[in-house]
Structures are given as C-alpha cells and as structure tokens.
Amino acid sequence: MNAQEIQEKIDSLHYWDAWVLKLSCDHFADEVTLVYEDSDGDVTYKFNGCYRTVFEHSVGYQKEVAVKDLSRSQMPYFLHDVEIGEVELEGHNFYSCTITMPPMKLEIWCKDIVVKR
C-alpha cells in the first residue's frame, strides 16, 4: 500500500472525535499501537519498524490524576486529525504519520502501517 491508500482506509473508518482507548510503544519504540472506540468495534493502528516516535503532551493540560488511574470515561483523548505521508531520509523511505488527539500530538515514521477493525 502507498500512503494515499492507507489514508483512504483510515478516513473510511470515520475516526473523527473517536475515543482513544490505548496508546502503547513497545520493543524500544519499534512498534506503536493506537486503539480507538468505534460504534462497529474497536479500530487498531499498528505502526511497525518505527524510526521516529515523538509523543508531545500539552503542558497546559494539568494531569491532576495519573492517566493510568483514570477510568475509561475520564480519558481525555479523542482523535481529531490523522495524516499519512511519505518521507525519504538517507536513501530510506518511511511512512510518516501525524496524529492530533488533544491534549496530545504524535509523529511517527515507520516502515509499515496496519489498520484493522
């Protein structure tokens, strides 16, 4: 798949304002997984072969309770924008993905993206 096809698949699942249930970074940032709630079942984005993983949390959002202690209904993360592109660096091609889910923003460069319900 190319970036445009992945973007079309993501957009076809109507993610806007979806409640993010999980965000994990595993294997020394080689894999990033995001799961959000959908009326037809949860949707998973799996980023594999990651080379750049930037998680920015707004300092203006004060974490009065540790996120791990929040109930599902207290989670503040909702998807606003997901943009897939392609970048080339030092002769290597990567997918680039930016995700806006206030109060957090992600930037991921990876070799593979899997989107599934």
N, CA, C and O of each residue as an XYZ file, in Angstrom:
468
protein
N       0.840     -1.189      0.000
C       0.000      0.000      0.000
C       0.872      1.234      0.000
O       1.979      1.230      0.539
N       0.368      2.277     -0.603
C       1.080      3.546     -0.515
C       0.366      4.435      0.516
O      -0.684      4.067      1.044
N       0.945      5.595      0.790
C       0.418      6.479      1.830
C      -1.016      6.904      1.542
O      -1.834      6.986      2.459
N      -1.326      7.174      0.283
C      -2.677      7.609     -0.068
C      -3.699      6.513      0.202
O      -4.795      6.797      0.683
N      -3.359      5.277     -0.098
C      -4.277      4.157      0.158
C      -4.502      3.950      1.655
O      -5.620      3.678      2.092
N      -3.441      4.079      2.426
C      -3.573      3.961      3.885
C      -4.440      5.098      4.417
O      -5.304      4.882      5.267
N      -4.205      6.315      3.912
C      -5.012      7.467      4.340
C      -6.480      7.242      4.014
O      -7.346      7.537      4.838
N      -6.772      6.729      2.833
C      -8.159      6.469      2.437
C      -8.805      5.428      3.349
O      -9.974      5.567      3.711
N      -8.066      4.395      3.720
C      -8.604      3.377      4.630
C      -8.898      3.990      5.993
O      -9.957      3.748      6.573
N      -7.956      4.784      6.505
C      -8.147      5.454      7.802
C      -9.375      6.358      7.747
O     -10.217      6.320      8.644
N      -9.478      7.172      6.692
C     -10.611      8.092      6.568
C     -11.938      7.356      6.422
O     -12.965      7.837      6.900
N     -11.928      6.193      5.768
C     -13.168      5.436      5.553
C     -13.752      4.901      6.864
O     -14.929      4.545      6.919
N     -12.939      4.845      7.911
C     -13.402      4.356      9.208
C     -13.925      5.483     10.106
O     -14.278      5.249     11.262
N     -13.974      6.704      9.567
C     -14.599      7.846     10.250
C     -14.124      8.004     11.698
O     -14.920      7.935     12.634
N     -12.843      8.213     11.861
C     -12.206      8.289     13.178
C     -12.464      9.592     13.925
O     -12.197      9.660     15.124
N     -12.970     10.619     13.268
C     -13.055     11.946     13.862
C     -13.837     11.919     15.167
O     -14.956     11.411     15.235
N     -13.220     12.477     16.197
C     -13.780     12.549     17.552
C     -13.944     11.186     18.221
O     -14.682     11.063     19.200
N     -13.271     10.172     17.709
C     -13.328      8.848     18.332
C     -12.499      8.838     19.613
O     -11.467      9.503     19.707
N     -12.956      8.093     20.568
C     -12.333      7.978     21.885
C     -11.145      7.035     21.811
O     -11.302      5.861     21.472
N      -9.956      7.539     22.125
C      -8.750      6.707     22.122
C      -8.712      5.906     23.416
O      -8.774      6.463     24.512
N      -8.610      4.593     23.267
C      -8.627      3.692     24.422
C      -7.232      3.270     24.861
O      -7.000      2.989     26.037
N      -6.301      3.226     23.899
C      -4.969      2.716     24.221
C      -3.938      3.325     23.288
O      -4.185      3.509     22.096
N      -2.794      3.631     23.846
C      -1.624      4.049     23.083
C      -0.424      3.393     23.744
O      -0.140      3.643     24.916
N       0.287      2.548     22.989
C       1.447      1.876     23.578
C       2.624      1.926     22.617
O       2.468      1.981     21.397
N       3.785      1.906     23.205
C       5.056      1.935     22.478
C       5.879      0.770     23.022
O       6.206      0.734     24.209
N       6.213     -0.189     22.141
C       6.863     -1.408     22.597
C       8.155     -1.690     21.837
O       8.421     -1.124     20.777
N       8.934     -2.575     22.415
C      10.162     -3.071     21.792
C      11.112     -1.931     21.404
O      11.570     -1.829     20.266
N      11.385     -1.085     22.393
C      12.301      0.036     22.211
C      11.844      0.947     21.078
O      12.648      1.379     20.251
N      10.553      1.231     21.049
C       9.905      2.126     20.084
C       9.892      1.577     18.667
O       9.743      2.339     17.712
N      10.048      0.263     18.514
C       9.955     -0.352     17.187
C       8.497     -0.516     16.771
O       8.194     -0.513     15.578
N       7.589     -0.659     17.741
C       6.166     -0.809     17.469
C       5.374      0.201     18.296
O       5.619      0.390     19.487
N       4.423      0.839     17.630
C       3.492      1.738     18.313
C       2.091      1.275     17.942
O       1.801      1.005     16.776
N       1.220      1.186     18.957
C      -0.152      0.743     18.732
C      -1.108      1.772     19.312
O      -0.944      2.227     20.445
N      -2.110      2.132     18.515
C      -3.164      3.024     18.966
C      -4.482      2.309     18.707
O      -4.700      1.771     17.621
N      -5.373      2.305     19.720
C      -6.685      1.686     19.595
C      -7.729      2.730     19.950
O      -7.626      3.419     20.965
N      -8.754      2.832     19.081
C      -9.840      3.747     19.400
C     -11.179      3.036     19.289
O     -11.321      2.014     18.617
N     -12.158      3.619     19.979
C     -13.500      3.043     20.032
C     -14.318      3.499     18.837
O     -14.314      4.670     18.460
N     -15.022      2.534     18.252
C     -15.879      2.794     17.110
C     -17.212      2.101     17.369
O     -17.249      1.083     18.061
N     -18.292      2.626     16.834
C     -19.610      2.022     17.077
C     -19.718      0.607     16.509
O     -20.572     -0.170     16.937
N     -18.854      0.270     15.544
C     -18.858     -1.070     14.952
C     -17.759     -1.968     15.515
O     -17.545     -3.067     15.004
N     -17.067     -1.525     16.547
C     -15.961     -2.281     17.138
C     -14.715     -1.421     17.190
O     -14.628     -0.402     16.504
N     -13.765     -1.820     17.988
C     -12.535     -1.039     18.128
C     -11.704     -1.114     16.854
O     -11.729     -2.111     16.133
N     -10.969     -0.036     16.596
C     -10.073      0.048     15.442
C      -8.653      0.177     15.974
O      -8.400      0.914     16.927
N      -7.724     -0.552     15.346
C      -6.328     -0.548     15.759
C      -5.449     -0.030     14.627
O      -5.575     -0.457     13.479
N      -4.551      0.901     14.971
C      -3.472      1.316     14.076
C      -2.205      0.701     14.657
O      -1.890      0.925     15.826
N      -1.486     -0.060     13.868
C      -0.231     -0.665     14.320
C       0.884     -0.152     13.417
O       0.865     -0.367     12.205
N       1.845      0.523     14.015
C       2.991      1.069     13.301
C       4.179      0.168     13.596
O       4.539     -0.019     14.758
N       4.786     -0.387     12.568
C       5.892     -1.335     12.728
C       7.162     -0.809     12.070
O       7.110     -0.075     11.083
N       8.290     -1.192     12.627
C       9.567     -0.739     12.085
C       9.713      0.762     12.231
O      10.058      1.456     11.274
N       9.451      1.260     13.426
C       9.460      2.712     13.673
C      10.882      3.243     13.855
O      11.731      2.602     14.474
N      11.111      4.425     13.301
C      12.404      5.089     13.413
C      12.297      6.435     14.094
O      13.287      6.940     14.622
N      11.129      7.016     14.093
C      10.905      8.285     14.789
C       9.567      8.154     15.503
O       8.542      7.878     14.881
N       9.592      8.356     16.809
C       8.362      8.341     17.594
C       8.405      9.530     18.545
O       9.194      9.553     19.491
N       7.562     10.501     18.290
C       7.521     11.706     19.105
C       6.120     11.829     19.685
O       5.136     11.946     18.954
N       6.048     11.800     21.004
C       4.788     11.974     21.708
C       4.878     13.306     22.439
O       5.719     13.471     23.323
N       4.032     14.244     22.084
C       4.031     15.555     22.742
C       2.726     15.737     23.492
O       1.647     15.696     22.902
N       2.832     15.935     24.778
C       1.650     16.165     25.605
C       1.623     17.630     25.982
O       2.637     18.174     26.419
N       0.489     18.275     25.824
C       0.351     19.686     26.148
C       0.650     19.926     27.627
O       0.061     19.298     28.507
N       1.563     20.835     27.873
C       1.899     21.187     29.256
C       0.724     21.920     29.904
O       0.562     21.887     31.124
N      -0.086     22.576     29.089
C      -1.241     23.307     29.597
C      -2.324     22.415     30.170
O      -3.179     22.879     30.924
N      -2.296     21.129     29.819
C      -3.258     20.180     30.375
C      -2.645     19.577     31.629
O      -1.735     18.752     31.556
N      -3.146     19.992     32.759
C      -2.595     19.527     34.026
C      -3.149     18.151     34.378
O      -4.361     17.947     34.438
N      -2.250     17.230     34.604
C      -2.630     15.864     34.972
C      -2.790     15.800     36.485
O      -1.844     15.524     37.222
N      -4.008     16.063     36.919
C      -4.273     16.061     38.360
C      -4.324     14.642     38.913
O      -4.096     14.425     40.103
N      -4.623     13.684     38.049
C      -4.647     12.268     38.404
C      -3.806     11.559     37.364
O      -3.892     11.884     36.180
N      -2.997     10.600     37.775
C      -2.190      9.842     36.822
C      -3.108      9.190     35.789
O      -4.153      8.643     36.139
N      -2.720      9.249     34.533
C      -3.551      8.712     33.453
C      -3.886      7.241     33.700
O      -5.000      6.805     33.409
N      -2.949      6.486     34.226
C      -3.202      5.060     34.482
C      -4.323      4.851     35.498
O      -4.916      3.774     35.551
N      -4.618      5.872     36.305
C      -5.656      5.758     37.315
C      -7.010      6.298     36.855
O      -7.984      6.239     37.606
N      -7.081      6.820     35.639
C      -8.339      7.342     35.124
C      -9.247      6.203     34.684
O      -8.787      5.185     34.167
N     -10.520      6.389     34.894
C     -11.481      5.422     34.357
C     -11.625      5.692     32.860
O     -11.215      6.740     32.362
N     -12.199      4.751     32.175
C     -12.361      4.912     30.723
C     -13.114      6.199     30.387
O     -12.746      6.903     29.447
N     -14.153      6.506     31.137
C     -14.957      7.697     30.855
C     -14.224      8.999     31.174
O     -14.650     10.069     30.739
N     -13.124      8.918     31.932
C     -12.346     10.107     32.268
C     -11.219     10.392     31.266
O     -10.606     11.458     31.315
N     -10.946      9.457     30.369
C      -9.853      9.633     29.409
C     -10.137     10.830     28.510
O     -11.223     10.917     27.936
N      -9.184     11.759     28.372
C      -9.446     12.984     27.611
C      -9.063     12.913     26.132
O      -9.156     13.925     25.436
N      -8.643     11.769     25.637
C      -8.041     11.695     24.306
C      -9.053     11.305     23.226
O      -9.632     10.220     23.268
N      -9.255     12.198     22.266
C     -10.151     11.974     21.136
C      -9.408     12.309     19.849
O      -8.706     13.318     19.780
N      -9.558     11.474     18.838
C      -8.861     11.710     17.566
C      -9.475     12.888     16.831
O     -10.692     12.989     16.679
N      -8.600     13.773     16.379
C      -9.046     14.902     15.570
C      -8.519     14.789     14.146
O      -9.292     14.886     13.193
N      -7.228     14.588     13.988
C      -6.629     14.500     12.662
C      -5.618     13.367     12.617
O      -4.824     13.192     13.540
N      -5.656     12.601     11.534
C      -4.662     11.568     11.257
C      -4.203     11.802      9.823
O      -5.001     11.734      8.888
N      -2.919     12.077      9.658
C      -2.388     12.368      8.323
C      -1.219     11.438      8.022
O      -0.251     11.364      8.778
N      -1.332     10.727      6.894
C      -0.293      9.804      6.449
C       0.429     10.415      5.257
O      -0.202     10.936      4.336
N       1.744     10.348      5.282
C       2.561     10.819      4.174
C       3.733      9.879      3.978
O       3.791      8.799      4.566
N       4.655     10.302      3.150
C       5.871      9.527      2.910
C       7.059     10.469      3.000
O       7.003     11.609      2.539
N       8.138      9.974      3.602
C       9.370     10.750      3.693
C      10.542      9.865      3.286
O      10.494      8.641      3.403
N      11.575     10.511      2.812
C      12.806      9.804      2.441
C      13.942     10.461      3.209
O      14.080     11.684      3.215
N      14.747      9.641      3.852
C      15.875     10.154      4.618
C      17.053      9.208      4.442
O      16.944      8.011      4.706
N      18.159      9.744      4.001
C      19.386      8.969      3.811
C      19.163      7.732      2.943
O      19.721      6.667      3.206
N      18.347      7.886      1.914
C      18.093      6.793      0.986
C      17.075      5.776      1.462
O      16.872      4.757      0.803
N      16.434      6.028      2.587
C      15.426      5.111      3.126
C      14.055      5.774      3.065
O      13.923      6.963      3.354
N      13.041      5.008      2.692
C      11.673      5.510      2.612
C      10.872      5.066      3.826
O      10.965      3.921      4.271
N      10.086      5.996      4.350
C       9.258      5.740      5.515
C       7.868      6.311      5.288
O       7.688      7.259      4.525
N       6.885      5.717      5.964
C       5.598      6.383      6.100
C       5.756      7.388      7.230
O       6.442      7.120      8.216
N       5.130      8.527      7.088
C       5.077      9.487      8.189
C       3.617      9.606      8.602
O       2.715      9.611      7.764
N       3.409      9.700      9.878
C       2.052      9.824     10.386
C       2.036     10.860     11.494
O       2.833     10.797     12.431
N       1.131     11.806     11.382
C       0.895     12.742     12.484
C      -0.538     12.526     12.964
O      -1.478     12.428     12.175
N      -0.663     12.457     14.266
C      -1.965     12.227     14.885
C      -2.191     13.322     15.912
O      -1.366     13.543     16.799
N      -3.319     14.003     15.779
C      -3.712     15.007     16.758
C      -4.840     14.424     17.584
O      -5.908     14.092     17.069
N      -4.579     14.308     18.872
C      -5.577     13.795     19.819
C      -5.437     14.584     21.120
O      -4.932     14.069     22.118
N      -5.891     15.846     21.096
C      -5.689     16.712     22.244
C      -6.026     16.027     23.559
O      -7.018     15.306     23.664
N      -5.199     16.260     24.543
C      -4.077     17.193     24.644
C      -2.730     16.608     24.187
O      -1.684     16.988     24.713
N      -2.750     15.708     23.233
C      -1.522     15.063     22.790
C      -1.422     15.095     21.271
O      -2.425     15.107     20.558
N      -0.163     15.109     20.796
C       0.110     15.027     19.367
C       1.235     14.012     19.166
O       2.193     13.976     19.937
N       1.111     13.188     18.124
C       2.105     12.161     17.829
C       2.701     12.385     16.447
O       2.027     12.871     15.539
N       3.966     12.028     16.299
C       4.605     11.956     14.989
C       5.371     10.643     14.946
O       6.195     10.360     15.815
N       5.086      9.846     13.921
C       5.688      8.524     13.803
C       6.199      8.339     12.379
O       5.481      8.613     11.417
N       7.442      7.874     12.246
C       7.991      7.460     10.958
C       8.215      5.959     11.072
O       8.858      5.489     12.011
N       7.683      5.212     10.116
C       7.786      3.758     10.211
C       7.843      3.121      8.829
O       7.644      3.781      7.809
N       8.116      1.843      8.822
C       8.203      1.070      7.585
C       6.861      0.484      7.172
O       6.644      0.226      5.988
N       5.946      0.265      8.134
C       4.680     -0.400      7.827
C       3.583      0.114      8.748
O       3.822      0.387      9.924
N       2.378      0.244      8.199
C       1.199      0.652      8.989
C       0.082     -0.336      8.681
O      -0.246     -0.573      7.519
N      -0.502     -0.916      9.738
C      -1.632     -1.838      9.589
C      -2.823     -1.201     10.283
O      -2.733     -0.786     11.438
N      -3.939     -1.126      9.570
C      -5.182     -0.575     10.115
C      -6.226     -1.677     10.070
O      -6.511     -2.224      9.004
N      -6.802     -2.008     11.231
C      -7.816     -3.062     11.239
C      -8.880     -2.819     12.289
O      -8.636     -2.182     13.313
N     -10.065     -3.339     12.015
C     -11.179     -3.275     12.957
C     -11.205     -4.581     13.706
O     -12.061     -4.781     14.568
